[in-house]
Amino acid sequence: MDDAQQSNVLFVVLDTVRKDRLGPYGYERETTPELSAFAEEATVFESAVAPAPWTLPVHASLFTGRYPSQHGADQGSPYLEDETTLASILSAAGYDTACYSSNAWITPYTGLTDGFDAQDSFFEVLPGDVLSGPLASAWQTVNDNDYLRDLASKLVRLGAMAHEKLASGEGADTKTPSVIDRTKSFVDDSESDEGWFAFVNLMDAHLPYYPPEEYREEFAPGVDPGSVCQNSKEYNSGARDIDDEEWEAIRGLYDAEIAHMDAELGRLFDWLRETGQWEETTVVVCADHGELHGEHDLYGHEFALYDQLINVPLLVKHPALEADRRDDLVELLDCYHTVLEALDVDPADALAPADDGSVAGRDPTRSLLSSEYRAFEAAPEPDPGQRAVLDASSSDGADDYAFVEYAQPVIELHHLEEKASEAGLELPDDHRAYSRLRAARSTDAKYVRADRIPDEGYRLDEDPAESTPVDPADDEVVAAAERALARFERAAGGAWVDPSETDAEDADALAEADEETRDRLRELGYLE
């Protein structure tokens, strides 16, 4: 690796982008000429799997190298706590680090920006002192108090409300040029002898879709964004129907958003080439998750672990990787170790012994750049996924597996119930919105475990659209995936308990809140 060590890393997340809507993955519309050109000098991964289907846990996994059940940043506890981030490690090693994003979850109040020397979320729905102060403290205090868990969901909803306001008609698409400009300024101003690490999240493809006019006219001519369904919960609750013509319009707007994002990303790539920094910069481009546009009768990226959501695009440019395509299984959390290897940084060397927080050590069996990649028998400290794969291989020679986790939703469920109620509907107890989900996925099969709805198994090699569920009793490949998932569950600390088995107290939750917490809740508008 020494001869291939790079000075810089540019890590780009294309938020909510489906793999099959990009030129490098065969999309027939010209949405991504810049990414298609980039793919000519990068490795394009066909089977990259996200550890969750939404932003917060995926980014926490990217920044820690851990699964959601390990780092704990998810629906119930929407902040990253007691974990040392990739940015913290690189900053301690002498690299300049920066994070630029227009995503409401990648902000100080969730802990995802910890370790970045410079950061700007371009998120101005709430004042910065609220995001980093009272909101973070109240959210965590409430959520960690056994008597106040019901209030935690209200605070989580604040993030959802802010998300919706941010992505309005004058929303996320207008932030992307600023994200690119700030990234360029950061790189230009970097004076570190080691190099720099820039993390960028581009939000254009997240609902609702309001692309700039020039891209809308190319990909969705004549479509008024205000005339189509821009709220996925209306459709998923049954309150709103969408016909084929409207789906076509929605997909056109989505394509237009991707095209705008691609053009701005190309502007950054061209600038790095012009300034002579391209050759010494490792570039990682991925999506954190995808989106459903009517497939499986769902809209958005909630309530499911179908491949449109979790089999994401991943392209990596590095001297150790050939400009080629790979169809072997990879996991997004492997990017943590890949970046460490690209810059030849070991957390044990970079961090002082007194540094607080748990940290994942550099693991060559999880680095895309290593000849030991996914040879998990050599893993220094196997994680739950590595242990599950090793156990599966030793017992029945099963394929490699990636693992995905989706906690019982809070934000999405609240909004779904509201939309259903407004339409005079009531969601059944066995609606998939109430389910927590876990999956094991190989290149050939997937098995999804749920706690409220039937489990689902699929032969991806024969049915990539996941249109026909397969019972593991009828198919050994699906059965092997189910066994791998069971091993992962044991390694991760066991399967879930019944969601009805709670420790709810009869006492009034508000009566148990201390005055400081109550003051903070008043500031946020949840108490009179």
PyMOL commands that set and color helices and strands:
alter all, ss='L'
color gray80, all
select helices_A, chain A and resi 2-4+19-21+23-25+33-39+55-64+68-71+86-92+108-110+128-132+134-144+146-166+172-189+213-219+225-227+232-236+244-274+295-297+307-310+334-342+347-350+364-366+376-378+384-396+411-422+432-434+472-474+476-492+509-512+515-523
alter helices_A, ss='H'
color red, helices_A
select strands_A, chain A and resi 8-14+43-49+96-101+118-120+196-202+281-286+292-293+299-300+311-317+325-331+402-406+437-441+445-450+456-459
alter strands_A, ss='S'
color yellow, strands_A
deselect
rebuild
show_as cartoon
